[in-house]
């Protein structure tokens, strides 16, 4: 059983904090996806495994927003104003931004809740 880098991917599954994602967790998620798609008795497909891996490794999440980032161009809306100099970006050497981590956790929670609702809906029909 291989374990992935815990700094990447999901932070929590069903409200439980996790470390690295294991192959067993990917297979469980793929089985759930097959059930949601009405293929519980037909087995797991390669697409189910790919989607499960992407979900659990956080590859299917949208990028976090950076609301404080500087806009390019002049702040004036007057077209006769020359464009402002934007300077250049230097590399950031800070740790993870708490706001982005919180935003990521919220997005994961919404995604996980949606997954759980689809799974429960499929189980009720079976």
N, C-alpha and C positions, 0 to 999 in steps of 0.2 A: 504494500500500500504506500503510495507516494503522497507527500504532503507539499502543498504549494506555499509560496511566500506569504506570510500572514499580513504583510503590509499592503497587499493587493487584494482586490475582491471584496466580497460581502463582509460587513461588520457583524451582522446578526441574521439568524434564520429563525423565524417563528418566535422572536423576542429573546432568543438565547444567543449570547455573544459567542463568536467562534474564532478560532485561530486560523490556521491554514486550511484550505479546502482539500479534502481527500477524494480519491477515486470513488469510494463508497457513497459519499455525499453527492457527487456528480451523478452516479447511477440512480440514487434515490430520487433526485430532482428530475432526471430524464424519465423515470417510471411515472412520476406524477404528471409530467407534461404529456406523456402518451395517454394517460387516463383522462386528462382534461380534453384531449383531442379525440376521445372516443375509441382509442386503440388499446385499452387496458389488457385485453386478452390476446392481442396480436403481437405484443412485444415492443421493445424500444427500437427506434430507428436511429440511423446516424445523425439525422437532423435533430432528433430529440437530445442526443448526447451533445451535439454542437451547441444547441440553444441552452441546455443546462449548464455547460461549461462557461458560456458567455455570461449567463445570468449570475452564476456564483462567483465568477472572477471579476464581476463589475464592469464587463466590457459592453454591456447593453445599456448602461446608464448614460444619460446626456451629460455633457460637460458642465461643471459648476460655472456659475456666472461670476464675474468680477465687476461688481457694480462700481467700485471705486477706481477702476482703470481710467486712465486719461483718454479722452476722445482725440481723434486726429483732426487737424484743421483748426481754423479760427473759431472762436466762440461766437463771433459776430455772424449774423445771417446776411450781411451786406455783401453782395457778390463783388463789389469794387475793392473790398479789403483784401490785401495779399494774404496768402495762407501763412499761418503762424509756424514758427519753427517748433518742431515737436521734440527735438533732442534725440537722445538714443537711450535704449534700455540697457541697464547693467544687470548682470545675473543676480538673482536673489539667492541669499544664503541663509534664509530663515527656515524654521521648521514648518510643519503643516499649519495652515491657517485654520483656527478654530471654527470660524464661520463656514468655511468650505467643508470641513469635516462634518459639521452639524447638518449642512445642506445635503451632503451625500447620504448621511444616515437617514434623513427624512425621505429622500428619494427612494432609498432601499426599502424603507418601511412601507411606503405606498406601493411599490412594486411587489413586495412580499404579501401585503394584504390582498392585492388584486389576484395574485397567484392562489392564495388560500381560498378566496371566494370562488374562483373558477373550479378549483379542486373539489370544494364542498358541493357546488352545484352539480358537478358531474357525478359525485357519489350519491346524491339524492336521486338522480335519474336512473342509476343502476340498480 
